[in-house]
């Protein structure tokens, strides 16, 4: 479950929240308290309550997001992901090469 950042919510209200479903390699990508950017597909879960003896069943609907990608601000500030000028020149050299597969 994720919720909006309190500084971005309306003063005096409870921050809104929504459930997120993480599958596969996305499981474990976030920790409680992380600031996230989530891309996904909004889905609906339905559940019937009652309906015994021919009575009309009440249908409860719940929205959730089926996550496609999750980006954590914690990971974005990781200094090991920063490129140096030397890295940039190496990437340019590889890009200009006619036979990139020779590097494998």
C-alpha positions as CSV (number, residue, x, y, z in Angstrom):
1,X,0.0,0.0,0.0
2,X,1.3,3.5,-0.9
3,X,0.1,6.9,0.2
4,X,0.6,10.4,-1.0
5,X,3.3,12.5,0.6
6,X,1.9,14.5,3.5
7,X,3.4,17.8,2.2
8,X,1.5,17.4,-1.0
9,X,-1.9,16.5,0.5
10,X,-4.5,19.0,1.5
11,X,-4.0,20.4,5.0
12,X,-6.2,18.7,7.7
13,X,-7.0,15.6,5.6
14,X,-5.8,12.1,5.8
15,X,-3.4,11.3,2.9
16,X,-5.0,9.1,0.2
17,X,-3.6,5.6,-0.3
18,X,-3.9,2.8,-2.8
19,X,-2.8,-0.8,-2.9
20,X,0.0,-1.8,-5.3
21,X,0.5,-5.3,-6.6
22,X,4.2,-6.1,-7.3
23,X,5.1,-9.2,-9.2
24,X,8.3,-10.9,-10.3
25,X,11.4,-8.8,-10.2
26,X,9.5,-5.8,-8.7
27,X,9.0,-7.6,-5.4
28,X,11.3,-6.2,-2.8
29,X,12.2,-3.0,-4.7
30,X,10.8,-0.7,-2.1
31,X,11.0,-0.3,1.7
32,X,8.6,1.4,4.1
33,X,9.1,5.1,4.0
34,X,10.6,5.2,0.5
35,X,9.4,7.9,-1.9
36,X,8.3,6.1,-5.1
37,X,7.3,6.7,-8.6
38,X,5.0,3.9,-9.7
39,X,3.9,3.2,-13.3
40,X,1.1,0.6,-13.7
41,X,-2.4,-0.4,-14.7
42,X,-5.4,0.4,-12.6
43,X,-7.4,-2.8,-11.9
44,X,-10.6,-3.5,-10.0
45,X,-11.2,-6.3,-7.6
46,X,-14.8,-7.3,-7.0
47,X,-16.2,-9.2,-4.1
48,X,-19.8,-10.2,-3.5
49,X,-21.3,-10.0,0.0
50,X,-24.6,-11.7,1.0
51,X,-26.9,-13.0,-1.7
52,X,-28.1,-16.1,0.2
53,X,-31.7,-17.2,-0.3
54,X,-32.2,-15.3,-3.5
55,X,-31.4,-11.9,-2.0
56,X,-29.5,-9.4,-4.0
57,X,-25.8,-9.6,-3.3
58,X,-23.9,-6.4,-2.5
59,X,-20.8,-5.9,-4.6
60,X,-17.7,-4.4,-3.1
61,X,-15.2,-2.9,-5.6
62,X,-11.6,-2.1,-4.7
63,X,-9.2,-0.3,-7.0
64,X,-5.5,-1.3,-7.0
65,X,-2.5,-0.7,-9.3
66,X,-0.8,-3.6,-11.0
67,X,2.8,-2.2,-11.0
68,X,4.8,-2.3,-14.3
69,X,7.8,-0.3,-12.9
70,X,8.8,1.1,-9.5
71,X,11.5,3.8,-9.1
72,X,12.6,4.7,-5.6
73,X,14.2,8.1,-4.8
74,X,16.6,6.1,-2.5
75,X,18.0,4.4,-5.6
76,X,18.2,7.6,-7.7
77,X,20.5,9.2,-5.2
78,X,23.0,6.2,-5.3
79,X,26.4,7.6,-6.2
80,X,27.4,4.3,-7.9
81,X,24.9,5.1,-10.7
82,X,26.5,8.4,-11.6
83,X,28.4,8.6,-14.9
84,X,31.8,10.4,-15.2
85,X,33.1,12.2,-18.2
86,X,35.4,9.2,-18.8
87,X,32.3,6.9,-18.9
88,X,30.6,9.3,-21.4
89,X,33.6,9.2,-23.8
90,X,33.8,5.4,-23.5
91,X,30.1,5.1,-24.4
92,X,30.6,7.5,-27.4
93,X,33.6,5.4,-28.6
94,X,31.5,2.2,-28.4
95,X,28.6,3.9,-30.2
96,X,30.9,5.0,-33.1
97,X,32.4,1.5,-33.5
98,X,31.3,-0.5,-36.5
99,X,31.6,-3.9,-34.8
100,X,30.3,-3.6,-31.3
101,X,30.2,-7.4,-31.0
102,X,34.0,-7.6,-30.9
103,X,33.8,-6.3,-27.4
104,X,32.0,-9.3,-26.2
